[in-house]
Structures are given as structure tokens and as C-alpha cells.
Amino acid sequence: MLVRSIVVLPTYNEAESIRPYVRALRAVSDDIELLVVDDNSPDGTGDIVRELGVDDPRIRLLHREAKDGLGAAYRAGFRQVLDEGYDVVVSMDADLSHDPAVIPTMLGLIEAGADVVIGSRYVEGGGTANWPVHRRLLSRWGNAYTRAVLGIGVRDCTAGFRAYRAEVLEAIRPDTTRAEGYAFLTELIRRLDHEGYRIEETPIVFTDRTLGSSKMSPAIIAESMWRVTRWAIVNRLFGRDRH
């Protein structure tokens, strides 16, 4: 039986959304712990998390000195919680695009035997809300391209809302990943798929943020396309044993 679960939540300038996020998480469960990995947000996000942690010791802050990319933030957060012996590690966005109410469903699927559960926009019942057309097209095309060139059956390779069985996350060695933007999420899926772990997708409706500003940028998109293409070439030349 699963005992301890924790959300790893990277943040940068999420002062407007972090309190509503914590309220939404606590409405779901009083037991799920939270590690906020903040990249020294100039808007005071880290200070708010420290304040929230005074009243709720299950909320903790991992402060990083500089903004260094999503991948680096997750590597730091994953390393800390894996060393602390949790059973399940959840990753998600802090802007309420991912609804914490889905977490119990994800944990239930892990208990039922899944190694990783993805909150997916692109399985039956999933979708996006309030996204402009160009974002929808870019996301769908990017996922279709990734599936095609890497030979991965996952419908939503770039989804950030996930629950990992802790020993499985440890086994794919996130510390050794190289991607920094959203390509980091694809890099983990590539490793999970290669190792034959049981990946399940459960539908979510991704709602575009209403507070704060998006971190998506042309550089992040370019990194994702470059790395996926490079991984595809490596697969062809050396097989799927090379990370």
C-alpha cells in the first residue's frame, strides 16, 4: 500500500497563483506533501511559500539561487524527494492549468499497478480550455512528431502533470538528463518507454492560466524540436540503448 506522496512544484514568479494552488491541493487532501522548487523569484514567490509552511509543515521550499530552466529545477526537486523515501512523486504546474483534483485518480492508478500516470490532454475525455488556436496546433503537432520519430505510444509526451512510482523515477536517473525546457518531460518519457515501464494516461482538461504569465518561449520550443530530432537520429544509428 502506498504511504507517502509528494508534489514537486517548480515555480518562477508565481506569487499570484501559489496561494490558490495550495488551497486547491488542500481541498483534495490534507496528506499530500508539497515541495516548491523556486528559482529565486523576484516577485516573492519563495517568501509566500515560507509563510505557508509556518502553518503547514507539509509545505516546504527548495530555494535555488537563479532561474536555470525547468529541467534543472525538476532534477533538484526529484533528487531531494527521492532521497527522502516517498512512495509516489507528482509533478505539475503551479498556475492551476493542472487541477489537483485529478491527483487521487492518478494515485489510484499507481496503486493498481501503473509505474507512471500522465494527466493527458490527448486521450478520450481530455482536452484544452482557453488556449489560442496556434498553441493547440503547436502542441498537437509537437506530440504527433515526437510519437512518430521516437516510436513512442504515449499520446501526450510533453504533459507535465504526472505521478511516478518513486523507485521507477529513481531507476531512469533523472539526474543524468540534459534537457532544460519542456523537452525534459519528453526525455523522461523516452527513458520510461525504453525501459518498458507501464505508462498510463488519464484524461485531464488543461486550462490556460489566468494568473501570471506563461514561461513558454521560442527558445524552449526550439530546444524541444532539436532534442527530439537528435534522439530520433541516435535511435536509428545506435538503437534505443543510448540515452
RODO-2510 file (C-alpha; in nm, 4 decimals, decimal comma):
residues 243
     n   res          X          Y          Z
     1     m     0,0000     0,0000     0,0000
     2     l     0,1268     0,3472    -0,0875
     3     v     0,2077     0,5585     0,2159
     4     r     0,3760     0,8839     0,1244
     5     s     0,3181     1,1051    -0,1777
     6     i     0,4605     1,4465    -0,2575
     7     v     0,4131     1,7081    -0,5267
     8     v     0,7281     1,8653    -0,6720
     9     l     0,6294     2,2101    -0,7978
    10     p     0,8773     2,4263    -0,9906
    11     t     0,7996     2,7974    -0,9671
    12     y     0,9234     3,1238    -1,1062
    13     n     0,7183     3,4378    -1,0467
    14     e     0,4059     3,2554    -0,9326
    15     a     0,3162     3,4865    -0,6429
    16     e    -0,0355     3,5367    -0,7783
    17     s    -0,1098     3,1681    -0,8191
    18     i     0,0708     2,9901    -0,5360
    19     r    -0,1886     3,0560    -0,2638
    20     p    -0,4837     2,9470    -0,4837
    21     y    -0,2815     2,6420    -0,5832
    22     v    -0,2192     2,5406    -0,2211
    23     r    -0,5883     2,5910    -0,1371
    24     a    -0,6841     2,3666    -0,4301
    25     l    -0,4326     2,0996    -0,3220
    26     r    -0,5546     2,1044     0,0367
    27     a    -0,9157     2,0768    -0,0801
    28     v    -0,8141     1,7442    -0,2332
    29     s    -0,6049     1,6044     0,0523
    30     d    -0,4507     1,7019     0,3829
    31     d    -0,1906     1,4270     0,3483
    32     i    -0,0151     1,5061     0,0199
    33     e     0,3085     1,6907     0,0856
    34     l     0,4448     1,9721    -0,1287
    35     l     0,7979     2,0721    -0,2236
    36     v     0,8108     2,4028    -0,4084
    37     v     1,1305     2,4461    -0,6093
    38     d     1,1627     2,8200    -0,6574
    39     d     1,4266     2,9834    -0,8763
    40     n     1,4698     3,2961    -0,6629
    41     s     1,1515     3,4547    -0,7998
    42     p     1,1782     3,8340    -0,7816
    43     d     0,8037     3,8597    -0,7129
    44     g     0,8430     3,6939    -0,3725
    45     t     0,7002     3,3500    -0,4505
    46     g     0,9537     3,1865    -0,2202
    47     d     0,8613     3,4147     0,0699
    48     i     0,4948     3,3209     0,0314
    49     v     0,5833     2,9516     0,0376
    50     r     0,7877     3,0000     0,3553
    51     e     0,4902     3,1785     0,5122
    52     l     0,2527     2,8984     0,4135
    53     g     0,4947     2,6436     0,5572
    54     v     0,4786     2,8026     0,9019
    55     d     0,1165     2,6919     0,9374
    56     d     0,1508     2,3734     0,7336
    57     p     0,4794     2,1821     0,7811
    58     r     0,3902     1,9592     0,4847
    59     i     0,4714     2,2570     0,2612
    60     r     0,8430     2,3124     0,2077
    61     l     1,0612     2,5341    -0,0085
    62     l     1,3710     2,4379    -0,2036
    63     h     1,5292     2,7717    -0,2866
    64     r     1,7575     2,7965    -0,5887
    65     e     1,9741     3,0993    -0,6474
    66     a     1,8886     3,1653    -1,0127
    67     k     1,6461     3,0846    -1,2922
    68     d     1,8079     2,7835    -1,4544
    69     g     1,5406     2,6026    -1,6521
    70     l     1,2568     2,3613    -1,5860
    71     g     1,4777     2,0547    -1,6215
    72     a     1,7284     2,1784    -1,3644
    73     a     1,4505     2,2647    -1,1192
    74     y     1,2969     1,9185    -1,1517
    75     r     1,6354     1,7471    -1,1204
    76     a     1,6966     1,9301    -0,7919
    77     g     1,3475     1,8631    -0,6582
    78     f     1,3416     1,4982    -0,7634
    79     r     1,6811     1,4372    -0,6081
    80     q     1,5670     1,5736    -0,2742
    81     v     1,2398     1,3805    -0,2509
    82     l     1,3898     1,0557    -0,3807
    83     d     1,6456     1,0747    -0,1022
    84     e     1,3619     1,1207     0,1490
    85     g     1,1848     0,7927     0,0777
    86     y     0,8492     0,8891    -0,0728
    87     d     0,6390     0,6276    -0,2493
    88     v     0,4960     0,8477    -0,5267
    89     v     0,6265     1,1720    -0,6763
    90     v     0,3810     1,4009    -0,8567
    91     s     0,4896     1,6733    -1,0975
    92     m     0,2602     1,9519    -1,2156
    93     d     0,2341     2,3225    -1,2936
    94     a     0,1759     2,5865    -1,0278
    95     d    -0,0598     2,8018    -1,2348
    96     l    -0,3714     2,5818    -1,1892
    97     s    -0,3610     2,4680    -1,5507
    98     h    -0,3426     2,1241    -1,3882
    99     d    -0,6294     2,0529    -1,1490
   100     p    -0,5101     1,8953    -0,8219
   101     a    -0,8470     1,7167    -0,8024
   102     v    -0,7081     1,4641    -1,0533
   103     i    -0,4277     1,3556    -0,8183
   104     p    -0,6323     1,0902    -0,6308
   105     t    -0,7197     0,9253    -0,9634
   106     m    -0,3524     0,9198    -1,0577
   107     l    -0,2514     0,7731    -0,7218
   108     g    -0,5220     0,5094    -0,7589
   109     l    -0,3813     0,4037    -1,0962
   110     i    -0,0342     0,3771    -0,9425
   111     e    -0,1741     0,1575    -0,6652
   112     a    -0,3434    -0,0549    -0,9326
   113     g    -0,0091    -0,1267    -1,0988
   114     a     0,0922     0,1625    -1,3222
   115     d     0,4529     0,2777    -1,2943
   116     v     0,3784     0,6257    -1,4276
   117     v     0,0478     0,8052    -1,4825
   118     i     0,0207     1,1001    -1,7205
   119     g    -0,2552     1,3580    -1,6997
   120     s    -0,3207     1,3634    -2,0725
   121     r    -0,4874     1,6218    -2,2940
   122     y    -0,4935     1,3862    -2,5908
   123     v    -0,6771     1,0743    -2,4774
   124     e    -1,0544     1,0363    -2,4829
   125     g    -1,2084     1,2749    -2,2330
   126     g    -0,9059     1,5069    -2,2290
   127     g    -0,8679     1,8477    -2,3859
   128     t    -0,7621     2,2086    -2,3502
   129     a    -0,9597     2,5156    -2,2472
   130     n    -0,8994     2,8803    -2,3342
   131     w    -0,5959     2,8033    -2,5477
   132     p    -0,5414     3,0097    -2,8629
   133     v    -0,5516     2,8148    -3,1878
   134     h    -0,1781     2,8443    -3,2535
   135     r    -0,0955     2,6914    -2,9111
   136     r    -0,3298     2,3996    -2,9739
   137     l    -0,1851     2,3351    -3,3178
   138     l     0,1735     2,3608    -3,1934
   139     s     0,1115     2,1216    -2,9052
   140     r    -0,0722     1,8633    -3,1142
   141     w     0,1843     1,8790    -3,3931
   142     g     0,4746     1,8558    -3,1486
   143     n     0,3286     1,5495    -2,9794
   144     a     0,2486     1,3819    -3,3110
   145     y     0,6037     1,4477    -3,4339
   146     t     0,7534     1,3117    -3,1119
   147     r     0,5456     0,9929    -3,1241
   148     a     0,6296     0,9363    -3,4889
   149     v     1,0057     0,9869    -3,4814
   150     l     1,0694     0,8244    -3,1423
   151     g     0,8216     0,5401    -3,1837
   152     i     0,6515     0,6136    -2,8518
   153     g     0,2864     0,5260    -2,7978
   154     v     0,2179     0,7926    -2,5344
   155     r    -0,0360     1,0448    -2,6631
   156     d     0,0816     1,3398    -2,4527
   157     c     0,4615     1,3221    -2,4345
   158     t     0,5002     1,6840    -2,3217
   159     a     0,2462     1,6704    -2,0388
   160     g     0,3872     1,7993    -1,7116
   161     f     0,1130     1,6554    -1,4901
   162     r     0,2433     1,3124    -1,3871
   163     a     0,2629     1,0685    -1,0991
   164     y     0,5714     0,8480    -1,0794
   165     r     0,6300     0,5413    -0,8675
   166     a     0,9381     0,6622    -0,6800
   167     e     1,1581     0,3600    -0,7471
   168     v     1,0815     0,3888    -1,1187
   169     l     1,1735     0,7565    -1,1252
   170     e     1,4990     0,6724    -0,9482
   171     a     1,5699     0,3929    -1,1955
   172     i     1,5589     0,6202    -1,5027
   173     r     1,8172     0,8509    -1,3437
   174     p     1,6681     1,1985    -1,3873
   175     d     1,9960     1,3397    -1,2531
   176     t     2,1626     1,2438    -1,5829
   177     t     1,9110     1,4144    -1,8141
   178     r     2,0263     1,7139    -2,0162
   179     a     1,7165     1,8946    -2,1415
   180     e     1,6243     2,2181    -1,9677
   181     g     1,2842     2,3245    -2,1041
   182     y     0,9766     2,1159    -2,1709
   183     a     1,1974     1,8725    -2,3617
   184     f     1,2938     1,7451    -2,0156
   185     l     0,9458     1,5912    -1,9894
   186     t     0,9910     1,4133    -2,3216
   187     e     1,3363     1,2947    -2,2169
   188     l     1,1865     1,1177    -1,9164
   189     i     0,9108     0,9591    -2,1269
   190     r     1,1728     0,8338    -2,3731
   191     r     1,3610     0,6630    -2,0918
   192     l     1,0478     0,5192    -1,9336
   193     d     0,9316     0,3794    -2,2675
   194     h     1,2742     0,2353    -2,3462
   195     e     1,2896     0,0546    -2,0128
   196     g     0,9439    -0,0941    -2,0648
   197     y     0,7713     0,0623    -1,7674
   198     r     0,3927     0,0661    -1,7547
   199     i     0,2794     0,4135    -1,8578
   200     e    -0,0895     0,5000    -1,8321
   201     e    -0,2692     0,8166    -1,9389
   202     t    -0,5738     0,9558    -1,7649
   203     p    -0,7743     1,2396    -1,9207
   204     i    -0,7437     1,5965    -1,7983
   205     v    -0,8673     1,9277    -1,9272
   206     f    -0,5726     2,1652    -1,9396
   207     t    -0,6934     2,5181    -1,8625
   208     d    -0,4793     2,8086    -1,9776
   209     r    -0,3511     3,0188    -1,6912
   210     t    -0,5471     3,3232    -1,5776
   211     l    -0,2852     3,4446    -1,3279
   212     g     0,0774     3,5325    -1,4014
   213     s     0,2446     3,4842    -1,7369
   214     s     0,3409     3,1830    -1,9474
   215     k     0,7030     3,0643    -1,9415
   216     m     0,6840     2,9284    -2,2976
   217     s     0,9352     3,0875    -2,5351
   218     p     1,0778     3,0330    -2,8847
   219     a     1,3995     2,9033    -2,7254
   220     i     1,2071     2,6347    -2,5333
   221     i     1,0241     2,5278    -2,8483
   222     a     1,3488     2,5163    -3,0452
   223     e     1,5232     2,3066    -2,7788
   224     s     1,2381     2,0586    -2,7789
   225     m     1,2427     2,0143    -3,1565
   226     w     1,6215     1,9865    -3,1702
   227     r     1,6450     1,7308    -2,8910
   228     v     1,3604     1,5121    -3,0202
   229     t     1,5172     1,5103    -3,3669
   230     r     1,8591     1,4286    -3,2211
   231     w     1,7159     1,1429    -3,0126
   232     a     1,5499     1,0037    -3,3244
   233     i     1,8828     1,0079    -3,5098
   234     v     2,0609     0,8419    -3,2166
   235     n     1,7908     0,5713    -3,2099
   236     r     1,8472     0,4979    -3,5791
   237     l     2,2248     0,4931    -3,5561
   238     f     2,2765     0,3149    -3,2254
   239     g     1,9418     0,1629    -3,1321
   240     r     1,7457     0,2687    -2,8267
   241     d     2,0131     0,1825    -2,5704
   242     r     2,1764     0,5232    -2,5901
   243     h     2,0347     0,7948    -2,3632
***
